[in-house]
Amino acid sequence: MEENNDQSNLLVSLRVLNQIGASIISEQSIEEMIDTVYYNVNQLIDAYSFAIGIYNPVSERIEYIGARENNIKLPAFSIYAHDRERFSGWIFTHKKEVIINDYATEYALYVPRPVTPLQGMVPASCMYVPLFVQKEIIGILSVRTMVKNAYSARSLEFLKTLSVFISKAIENNRAKSPQREEVRSTPANYHLNPLSGREIEVLNLLAKGFANKAIAGELFVAASTVKTHTLNIYQKLEAANRTEAIVKAKQYGLIN
């Protein structure tokens, strides 16, 4: 009986994968593709939160547009791809996937401390799978849920297979779309000392008009800590003040 159930589940997985593959190859935009995949993926695994991040090699950031959580579209955001304090840094270093079923204890397998999401809730379980084109990472596919022990080896294999379809769809989308305006290159010394994950969080709040005290309250840190992060941002971006730092960060593709 159990063997029959396994075969039935496998057939359902294959059918859904074929449906997704056939649909997304013809989609006109990344957001349309995310909508299609999000709907279908939830038929097989718990994708309370779902996102496809596209790697921007100029800014070295992963850009998320149209991410979903609990059927709600999240605001666009981006993260530095090589930040060792985030799962993306581990993925770009090892070129492997991340699977966590008890976030409170298993995050330490990949990063030194718990990761605070820039958008959405802290999950109990999550999976992150790199998207490849010709062995180069072009993005990251992720699913998260508030339920512990939500994902199995089969869940991961399903997501890895799905990532192949998504990578191909992104490649096709880029081939059909006109080249976007090139982002200005970051300063040469920036790559030696890039903004940390926390500094990016501070920078995003600065761009939204938050004062230091408000940022401290938002991030649960001291105002003096925010001031230190802000000065580091100015130095790394070679900016004289807040306005110049925000303008440069947008030019470099560090924030939206």
N, C-alpha and C positions, 0 to 999 in steps of 0.2 A: 504493500500500500504506500509506504514511504517513498519507494522507488518511483511509483507512478506519479506521486505528487512532485517529486524532483523533476521528472520529465515534463510534466505539465507546466511547472514554473519556468523551466528552460525554454519551452516553446513560446510562452507568453513574453519572456525577455527578448527572444529573438524577433518576435513580431513587433514589439514596441521599438526595438533598435532599428529595424527596417523602416518603420513608419517615420521615426525621427530622421534617419539618414535621407530618406526620399524627400522629406519636407524641407530640411534646413539647407540642402545643397542649392535650392532655388530661391532662398530668402534674399531680400534686397538689402537688409541692414543687420547689424549685430543685434540690435534691440529686438527685431522681429524674430531672429533666431533664438534669442534667450526666451522669449514668450513661448515659442513652440516647444523648446526642450523642457522648460520648467513644467509645462502642463503634462507632458508625456512621462518625464522622469518620476513624478509623484505617483504614477501608477505602480511603480516597482519598488522604490526606496523612499525613505523619509527625507524629503528635501524641503524641510521647513524654511531653510534659507538656501538660496541658489545664486551662484554668480559665475560669470565668465570674465576674467580679466585679460586684457590685451597688452602685451609688452611693447613699450615704446623705447626702441634702442637709443634714441637721441637723448631723452631725459633719463633713461634707465629706470623708468617707473612702470608699474602695472596699472592700467587705467580701467576702472570699472564703471560701466554705463548700463543702466537697466537691471541691476541686481534686484532680486526679489527676496522678501522675507514675510512669511505668513500671508501670501497673496498680495503684499503691498510692495510697490516699486520704491526702492531706496534712492536717495540722492546720489549723484555721481561722486566718485572719490578716486583717489589714486594712492599708491604706496611705493616706496623705494624698493625695487626688486631685490636688491642684494643686502637688505637689512638683516643682519644675523639674529636680530631679536624678533623676527617675524618668520612665519612658515615659508614665505616666498624665498627668503635668503637660504634656507635649508634646501629647498627644492632646486634653486638655481645652482647651488654648490654640488648637490648629489645627483641631480637629474632623475629623481625618484619621487614617488607619491608619498603622501602623508595620510595615515589612518589612525584616528583616535576614538576610543569608545568610552573613556572616562577622563574628561578634560582636566579635572582637578589633579590627577596624578600622572597622566601620560604625556602632557605637554612637554615635560622635561626630557623626553626622548629626542626632541627636535629643537627646542629653544630654551634659553637659560631661565626665562621667567614667563608667567602667563601673559598672553597677548591680549591687549585691549582692542576690540574691533573698532575701526573708524566709523563704521555704520552697523547697526543691528545689535543683537544680543550676544553675550558670551555663551557658546554652545556647551552641551554635555558630550556630544559626539560630532565628529567632522571628518571629511575626506577632502584632500586636495590632490589634484592630478595635473601634471604638466601637459601642455599642448605642444606637440612637436611638428615642425616642418623641416624635412631634411636634417634631422637630428639636432636642430636648434629649437630652443624653447621660444614660442611666440606668445605664450599666455598660460593662464592657470584656470582650471575648472574646479569649482568647489561646491560641496553641499554640507549643510550643518543642520543640527536638530537639537532640541532641548532635552531629548531622551537619551539616557545612558545605554550603552551596548546596542546601538541601533544598526551598526554596520558589520557585515561579515566579509569573508574573502570573496564570496560571490558578488556582493555589493560593489566591492572594489573592482573586480574584473568587469562588471557591467559598466562602471564609470570610465574605466580605461578604454574599453571598446568604444564607448560613446565619444571619448575625447578624439579618437581617430576621425570620426565623422565631422566633429566640430572644427578640428584643425583644417580639414579639407575645405569646409565651408568658408572659413575665414580666409584661406588662401584664395579661393574663388572670388570672394567678396572684394578683396584687395585688388585682384586683377581687373575687375570690372569697374572699380571706383576710381575717379580721378585722384591724383596725388594731392593730399592735403598740404596746406602751407607748412613749410618746414619750421620746426621749432628751433629757436636759437640754441646754440651749444652752450652748455654750462662752462664756467671758468675752468681752466686747466687744472688748478689745484683742488677744485671741488671734488673730483673723482678720487683724490687721495684722502679727503676728509669730508664725506657727504653728510647731509643732515641725518640725524638719527630718527627713529620712529617717533619718539616723544617730541623732537623738534618739529617734525612735520605736523603733528597734532597741534602744537602751539601755533605754528604758522597758519594753519587752516583757521584757527579761531581768531588770530590777528586779522586775517583777511575778511572775517565776518564782522569785524568792528569791536570785538571783545576787548575790554581793558584788562590789564594784568591781574587785577583782583578777581575779575569775573572768570578769567582763564584758570586761575588757581582753584576757584570753586568748582569749575567744570571738570578739572583733571584731578581734584583732591590732592593738591600739592601746595606748598607754601608760595606766597607771592614772590619771595626772594628767589625761589627755584625757577619760576617763570621768567624773572628778569635775567637770570643766568642763561636760560635757554634762548631768550630773545637776543642777547648779546652774541651768543654763538651763531645764531642764524645770520645776524648782520655780518659777522666776520666771514662766514663760509660763502655767503652770497656776494660779498664785497659791496655791501649796502651801507649807506650812512644813517638811514632811519627806517621806520616802519613802512612808510609808503613806498620807498625805493625797494625794500625787501619784497614786498607783495608784488610790485610790478615785475621785478626780475623773476620771482618764483613762477609767475604766470607765463612769462616769456619762455622760461626754461621747461615748462610743462610739469613743474613740481606740484602745482595746485591748479584747480579749475577756475 
